[in-house]
Amino acid sequence: MNQRRPSSTSGGVPDAAAADAEATADTSASPVPGPRYERWWRDTYSPLLERRGAREALFRTLSDIEVAPLYTDEHLAGWDPEERLGYPGEFPYTRGVHASGYRGKLWTMRMFAGFGTPEATNGRFKALLDAGQTGLSTAFDLPTLMGYDSDHPMSKGEVGKCGVAVSSLADMEVLFDGIDPEAVTTSMTINSPANAIWAMYLAMAQRRGADLAKVGGTIQNDILKEFIAQKEYIFPPAPSVKLVVDTFEWGPKEVPRWNVVSVSGYHIREAGSTAVQELAFTLADGIHYVRRALERGLDVDEFAPRISFFFNVHNDFFEEIAKFRAARRIWATEMRDVYGARDPRSLMLRTHAQTAGVSLTAQQPLVNMSRVAIQALAGVLGGTNSLHTDAYDEALSLPSEEAALLALRTQQVVAYETGVTNTVDPLAGSYYLEHLTDEMERQARRYFDQIDAIGGVEAAIEEGFFAREIGDASYQQQRETDSNARITVGVNAFRTESAKMPVVLVDPEVVEVQLARLTRVRGERDSAAAEGALARLRSAAVEGHNTMPAFMACAHAYCTLGEQMDVLREVYGVYEEAVAI
Amino acid sequence: MSDRPIRVLIAKPGLDGHDRGAKVIARALRDAGMEVVYTGLRQTAEMIVNAAVQEDVDAVGLSVLSGAHMHYFREVAALLDARGADDVLLFGGGIVPDQDLPALEELGVARVFTPGTSTHDVVAYLRETVPERRRSHEAS
């Protein structure tokens, strides 16, 4: 656990080896950065500290980075803004991928939604578009995420519970009824079965007469973070990554406006990681996909512009802003200097962000509105390209319509009332922020070295490296909360009796609706065409060809999701992780 | 008999892979001196109850965040009964709305810990409840 702690003294406070959960960093000896800082520390700061003492608090970021009482130009000695920051829209993109920041275009306000039947979610989508949302984001239920049809025995009790159920093209047609796939970009949070679900969406668009060249959106399609954190995997790592690379090869040619992957730190953070781990493991995953795609002989500048990212925005305000800026700089540098990308779009890390679900409390849930607002502001100051804000009631149940609307309104307040959008990257040059940005990059690169030493991301997954690192971090955070070393308002401090909240429940009819539609689909489709398409999928998988044309054929033939995933389960096998706590 | 360590099975039923809570609780109970078996992911009710019986545990804790808690607690409670393991303490944690708590209690779920619970509370609860159960079971 202790190896996560920075060993250098770059925090401006000598290595506080003694800084266990209860101690304060301010009790440490003299500072290092430079004579002027040292003078201030000796003449002004220390005497005050001796007289009054410091608060009992952890002066460390949520990632356990030591925070000095003050940052000055001396902390940035040798720091070259031309090299470390550059300019917005230029390498290394620390200050953002768009030269005009939010002056040209605001971020996309994209609220994640999905529950119950495709009919119910379609209604929520239309309400969100009417309320001024600018893109859609689809939550699927657990059976869909795990590649089971709604009528599979493993689906029992889970259909429509934490997302919408989609078992075939017929469900997809209902889900996007009345929504123009050329006008609205859609993000789909789907991973192991991503190829099949994407094909269903594209088949739906084609049947409406849409031109795939004009259809835009994102599939999450990031299987590595499933092995690392969220655990919604089906097949072993190698064939799983192969399916991802199939989309890298097929997508840019056939659906050029589509982001074929959203490399996600969000779930890594939700699993209890630190911000540094989120940053490091996400970029390591992105680099792993690039390496595999290059091994297949793809041209980096053809697929890299379609790689997008997805980060969490948690409570530690400056650390979160630093994380986004460090991510852009690391990605641009790696892509240019290691992987030979030349197209500027290949170097730009474009990202979605979501406020931290894990930070929401069931106690005094209205307080979550404040957390979400501050996190949203951090995401925007970090330069996110797209944002979901959590609803305040999400620690209790699915978000209510009123709470989801309020979350969207929170983004609109940041966008239109705070003035932070008036100038590009307004915090650049802050001694503290630039120090943190550098420190996060340094720690992330140390993780890259560790992962490479194990043999790469897939080897590190199988060896249990990520599970161990994240497990240690989440346990440490829990202990800090249990011992009141870290305060969570309403949970271990400032408690009051919460008012009871109304809770959103999923209509139990979802199962009947889904079963009826599945029965109809299986009865009415051209069964020879369906069998032919599944045979084509099997042969593509067995022979190692690109599976996307076969997935498209399966979608058009109304093959169910479960049928398609069963074919691949037979060919690839299923993965089980070693159990460890 | 009652001074042997408390044995607990922590289980993740169903398709959900969000295991932060289950693992944190498992570690906290272990650090408190209990013997902890963690099932890993994607467990059916049969798998959980089989493990509980084989491992001869005092308590089974289910972690459910997906909204499917009524389904899984019902199945596990019924199977524990059917296997004659109704002396095993069934408890749980996760995102469970208050309004479902009475129905869970009727199923025989002794306690549900909702978000924000301190691990100290879970440890204290098991240290208090398990010995009582052992005494009343040995007496009967």
Contacts between the chains, C-beta under 8 A, distances in Angstrom:
chain1	res1	chain2	res2	distance
A	142	B	14	7.2
A	142	B	15	4.0
A	142	B	16	5.9
A	142	B	66	5.8
A	142	B	68	8.0
A	143	B	15	6.6
A	145	B	15	7.4
A	146	B	15	4.9
A	148	B	15	7.6
A	154	B	15	6.4
A	155	B	15	7.8
A	156	B	71	6.8
A	157	B	14	6.8
A	157	B	68	4.1
A	157	B	70	7.7
A	157	B	71	3.0
A	157	B	72	6.6
A	158	B	14	6.1
A	158	B	15	5.6
A	158	B	16	8.0
A	158	B	66	6.2
A	158	B	68	5.0
A	158	B	71	7.8
A	161	B	66	5.6
A	161	B	67	4.0
A	161	B	68	5.5
A	162	B	16	7.9
A	162	B	66	5.2
A	162	B	67	5.7
A	226	B	17	7.5
A	230	B	17	5.3
A	230	B	18	6.9
A	231	B	17	2.7
A	231	B	18	7.6
A	231	B	19	6.4
A	231	B	41	5.6
A	232	B	15	7.9
A	232	B	17	5.1
A	270	B	18	7.5
A	270	B	20	7.3
A	271	B	18	7.5
A	271	B	19	7.7
A	271	B	20	5.1
A	272	B	20	4.6
A	272	B	24	7.4
A	358	B	20	7.7
A	361	B	115	6.7
A	361	B	116	5.6
A	362	B	95	7.8
A	362	B	114	5.6
A	362	B	115	4.3
A	362	B	116	5.6
A	363	B	116	5.2
A	395	B	95	6.8
A	395	B	115	5.0
A	395	B	116	8.0
A	396	B	95	6.9
A	396	B	97	6.1
A	397	B	67	7.2
A	397	B	95	6.9
A	397	B	97	5.6
A	398	B	67	7.3
A	471	B	23	5.6
A	471	B	27	7.5
A	474	B	20	5.3
A	474	B	23	7.3
A	474	B	24	5.9
A	475	B	23	7.7
A	475	B	24	5.7
A	475	B	27	5.2
A	475	B	28	7.7
A	478	B	24	4.9
A	478	B	28	7.2
A	478	B	119	6.2
A	479	B	119	7.8
A	481	B	118	7.4
A	482	B	28	8.0
A	482	B	118	4.8
A	482	B	119	5.4
A	482	B	120	5.6
A	488	B	116	7.5
A	490	B	116	7.8
A	491	B	116	4.4
A	492	B	118	7.1
A	500	B	98	6.3
A	503	B	97	4.2
A	503	B	98	7.8
A	503	B	99	6.3
A	506	B	67	7.0
A	576	B	40	7.8
A	577	B	40	7.1
A	577	B	41	7.3
A	579	B	38	6.1
A	579	B	39	7.2
A	579	B	40	3.7
A	581	B	10	7.9
A	581	B	23	5.1
A	581	B	26	4.3
A	581	B	27	5.6
A	581	B	30	7.2
A	581	B	36	7.1
A	581	B	38	4.7
